[in-house]
Amino acid sequence: MSRAAARPGYRKLLIALFCAGIATFAQLYAPQSVLPIIARSAQVSPDTAALCISVATGALALGVLPWAVVAARIGRARTISIAIAGSALIGCAIPFAPTFALFLTGRAIEGFLLAAVPAVAVAYLAEQVDAADTAPAAGVYVAGTTVGGLLGRVVSGPLSELFGWRTALLVVALGGLTAAVLFITLAPRRTPSTNERSMQGFLSRLARTYLSGPLLLMYLQPFLLMGVFVALYNYLGFRLEAAPFAFSATAVSLLYFTYLAGTFAAARAGSLVQRLGFKRATMLSQAAMFVGLALTLSSNASVIIAGLVLHTAGFFAAHAALTSWTPLVARGLAAEASAGYSLAYYLGSSLIGWAAGLLLAQLGWQLTIAALMLIVVVAAVLTFSSREPAAGPGRNASGPRS
C-alpha cells in the first residue's frame, strides 16, 4: 500500500469519486436495458428508442467544456456537487413527461448537467494526489462508473416489468440523489488558484490541446472505443429479446451484471499500466474488446454472454488507462485535456451508438458487429501511434495534496 492509500483523506477522496461515478452513470444509462420496452411503449424504431441514450450523451458532450470553465471559476468539487444534485432532481421529474419528445428533452437537460463529472473528475483527482497515484485512483473512479452503469441498468429492467419503465427510472434517479449527497459530504475541497479562475486563460489553453497532434490521437481513441461499447449495449437487447433467444426484459437487464467485469478491470488497470506501460496495456485491452465482439456473432447465448464479459472488461481497462494517460501527454494542461477527452468520449457514445442502429436496420447483426470490430482495429492503430509519457507511472508518490 502506498503512503497515499494509507491516508484517511485519500480514502475519502476515492469514496467520493466512486459515488460521483455511481450518481452519473446510473442515471445516464438506466434506460438502456429497457430500450425494447420503451420502443414498444412509444411505438418507435430501435434507433429512435436509442435516442434516450444518444440525446443524453450528446448533451453531455456539449456540456463538458462549459462545465470545465465553470469549475475553473468556482472549484471542481463544488461544480460536481451542484451538477449531480441538479441532474438527480431532473431525473426524478422526467419519468412524468407526458410525451416521448418531452422525455427526450428532459434526458438532454439531465445529460448536460451530468457532464460536470467527466469534465472535471480526473482533473479534480489530479489536484488532490501526486502523479504516481493518478492511475490507480482514476481506476477507482472508473470502477465507480461501472457500478453506476450496472445498477442503473439492472434496477430498471425488473422494475420496468413490474411497475413500468417510468417508475423504474424514478427509482434510479432517487438512488443518484443519494449518491450525490454522499459525494457532497465526503469530497475534499481545494480553493482554485488565480490561474484556474481565469476563464480566458482556460479557453486559450483548451484551444492549444486541439492543435496538439499527440492529444488529438488521445481524443480519437475514446471517441471510437466508447462508440463501439455503447452501440453493443444499445442493440444487443433487441437481438436477445427476438427469436431464437426470446429473453425477457428482466433477463436482458441481468446481462448487465457483466459490468462487474468492467469494475474489476478498471480497478486493476492501474497495476496493468505500471507493469506494461500505457501503450501496451491499452492495446491488450483493445484486443479483449475485439475478441469479445467476435464472440457476439455466435448463435449460442452462452458464447454471446462470454463475449460481452470480455468486451466489457477490455473496454473499461482501456478507458481507465486512457483516462490517466491523456493528462500526462498534455504536459501541464491536465484540466483542459481531461475536458477534451470527455468531449470526444461522449460524442462517440452519441454518434456511433446511434448510427449503429441504422446499420443494424439495413445490414443486420453480423455486418454491424463486423463494422464495430473494424473501428476497434482503427483505435488500436491510433494507440500504437500515440506517445508514451516520458515520466512513467511508477514514480514514487509523496502522498495526496491537501
BELJO-V220352 format. One record per backbone hydrogen bond with DSSP energy under -0.5 kcal/mol. NH is the residue of the N-H (numbers start at 0). CO is the residue of the C=O. If there is no record, write none. Layout:
nh=NH co=CO
nh=NH co=CO
This chain:
nh=5 co=1
nh=6 co=3
nh=10 co=6
nh=11 co=7
nh=12 co=8
nh=13 co=9
nh=14 co=10
nh=15 co=11
nh=16 co=12
nh=17 co=13
nh=18 co=14
nh=19 co=15
nh=20 co=16
nh=21 co=17
nh=22 co=18
nh=23 co=19
nh=24 co=20
nh=25 co=21
nh=26 co=22
nh=27 co=23
nh=28 co=24
nh=29 co=25
nh=31 co=28
nh=32 co=28
nh=32 co=29
nh=33 co=30
nh=34 co=31
nh=37 co=33
nh=38 co=34
nh=39 co=35
nh=40 co=36
nh=41 co=37
nh=42 co=38
nh=43 co=38
nh=48 co=44
nh=49 co=45
nh=50 co=47
nh=51 co=48
nh=52 co=49
nh=53 co=49
nh=54 co=50
nh=56 co=52
nh=57 co=53
nh=58 co=54
nh=59 co=55
nh=60 co=56
nh=61 co=57
nh=62 co=58
nh=63 co=59
nh=63 co=60
nh=64 co=60
nh=65 co=61
nh=66 co=62
nh=67 co=63
nh=68 co=64
nh=69 co=65
nh=70 co=66
nh=71 co=67
nh=72 co=68
nh=72 co=69
nh=73 co=69
nh=74 co=70
nh=78 co=74
nh=79 co=75
nh=80 co=76
nh=81 co=77
nh=82 co=78
nh=83 co=79
nh=84 co=80
nh=85 co=81
nh=86 co=82
nh=87 co=83
nh=88 co=84
nh=89 co=85
nh=90 co=86
nh=91 co=87
nh=92 co=88
nh=92 co=89
nh=93 co=89
nh=94 co=90
nh=95 co=92
nh=96 co=93
nh=102 co=98
nh=103 co=99
nh=104 co=100
nh=105 co=101
nh=106 co=102
nh=107 co=103
nh=108 co=104
nh=109 co=105
nh=110 co=106
nh=111 co=107
nh=112 co=108
nh=113 co=109
nh=114 co=110
nh=114 co=111
nh=115 co=112
nh=116 co=113
nh=117 co=113
nh=118 co=114
nh=119 co=115
nh=119 co=116
nh=120 co=116
nh=123 co=119
nh=124 co=120
nh=125 co=121
nh=126 co=122
nh=127 co=123
nh=127 co=124
nh=128 co=124
nh=132 co=129
nh=133 co=130
nh=134 co=130
nh=136 co=132
nh=137 co=133
nh=138 co=134
nh=139 co=135
nh=140 co=136
nh=141 co=137
nh=142 co=138
nh=143 co=139
nh=144 co=140
nh=145 co=141
nh=146 co=142
nh=147 co=143
nh=148 co=144
nh=149 co=145
nh=150 co=146
nh=151 co=147
nh=152 co=148
nh=153 co=149
nh=154 co=150
nh=155 co=151
nh=156 co=152
nh=157 co=153
nh=158 co=154
nh=159 co=155
nh=160 co=156
nh=161 co=157
nh=162 co=158
nh=163 co=158
nh=163 co=159
nh=167 co=163
nh=168 co=164
nh=169 co=165
nh=170 co=166
nh=171 co=167
nh=172 co=168
nh=173 co=169
nh=174 co=170
nh=175 co=171
nh=176 co=172
nh=177 co=173
nh=178 co=174
nh=179 co=175
nh=180 co=176
nh=181 co=177
nh=182 co=178
nh=183 co=179
nh=184 co=180
nh=185 co=181
nh=186 co=182
nh=196 co=192
nh=197 co=193
nh=197 co=194
nh=198 co=196
nh=201 co=197
nh=202 co=198
nh=203 co=199
nh=204 co=200
nh=205 co=201
nh=206 co=202
nh=207 co=203
nh=208 co=204
nh=208 co=205
nh=209 co=205
nh=210 co=206
nh=210 co=207
nh=211 co=208
nh=212 co=210
nh=215 co=211
nh=216 co=212
nh=217 co=213
nh=218 co=214
nh=219 co=215
nh=220 co=216
nh=221 co=217
nh=222 co=218
nh=223 co=219
nh=224 co=220
nh=225 co=221
nh=226 co=222
nh=227 co=223
nh=228 co=224
nh=229 co=225
nh=230 co=226
nh=231 co=227
nh=232 co=228
nh=233 co=229
nh=234 co=230
nh=235 co=231
nh=236 co=232
nh=238 co=234
nh=239 co=235
nh=240 co=236
nh=241 co=237
nh=244 co=241
nh=245 co=241
nh=246 co=239
nh=251 co=247
nh=252 co=248
nh=253 co=249
nh=254 co=250
nh=254 co=251
nh=255 co=252
nh=256 co=253
nh=257 co=254
nh=258 co=255
nh=259 co=256
nh=260 co=257
nh=261 co=257
nh=262 co=258
nh=263 co=259
nh=264 co=260
nh=265 co=261
nh=266 co=262
nh=267 co=263
nh=268 co=264
nh=268 co=265
nh=269 co=265
nh=271 co=267
nh=272 co=268
nh=273 co=269
nh=274 co=270
nh=275 co=271
nh=276 co=272
nh=280 co=276
nh=281 co=277
nh=282 co=278
nh=283 co=279
nh=284 co=280
nh=285 co=281
nh=286 co=282
nh=287 co=283
nh=288 co=284
nh=289 co=285
nh=290 co=286
nh=291 co=287
nh=292 co=288
nh=293 co=289
nh=294 co=290
nh=295 co=291
nh=295 co=292
nh=296 co=293
nh=297 co=294
nh=300 co=298
nh=303 co=299
nh=304 co=300
nh=305 co=301
nh=306 co=302
nh=307 co=303
nh=308 co=304
nh=309 co=305
nh=310 co=306
nh=311 co=307
nh=312 co=308
nh=313 co=309
nh=314 co=310
nh=315 co=311
nh=316 co=312
nh=317 co=313
nh=318 co=314
nh=319 co=315
nh=320 co=316
nh=321 co=317
nh=322 co=318
nh=323 co=319
nh=324 co=320
nh=325 co=321
nh=326 co=322
nh=327 co=323
nh=327 co=324
nh=328 co=324
nh=329 co=325
nh=330 co=326
nh=330 co=327
nh=336 co=332
nh=337 co=333
nh=338 co=334
nh=339 co=335
nh=340 co=336
nh=341 co=337
nh=342 co=338
nh=343 co=339
nh=344 co=340
nh=345 co=341
nh=346 co=342
nh=347 co=343
nh=348 co=344
nh=349 co=345
nh=350 co=346
nh=351 co=347
nh=352 co=347
nh=352 co=348
nh=353 co=349
nh=354 co=350
nh=355 co=351
nh=356 co=353
nh=357 co=353
nh=357 co=354
nh=358 co=354
nh=359 co=355
nh=360 co=356
nh=361 co=357
nh=362 co=358
nh=363 co=358
nh=363 co=359
nh=367 co=363
nh=368 co=364
nh=369 co=365
nh=370 co=366
nh=371 co=367
nh=372 co=368
nh=373 co=369
nh=374 co=370
nh=375 co=371
nh=376 co=372
nh=377 co=373
nh=378 co=374
nh=379 co=375
nh=380 co=376
nh=381 co=377
nh=382 co=378
nh=383 co=379
nh=384 co=380
nh=385 co=381
nh=385 co=382
nh=387 co=385
nh=391 co=389
nh=394 co=391
nh=400 co=127
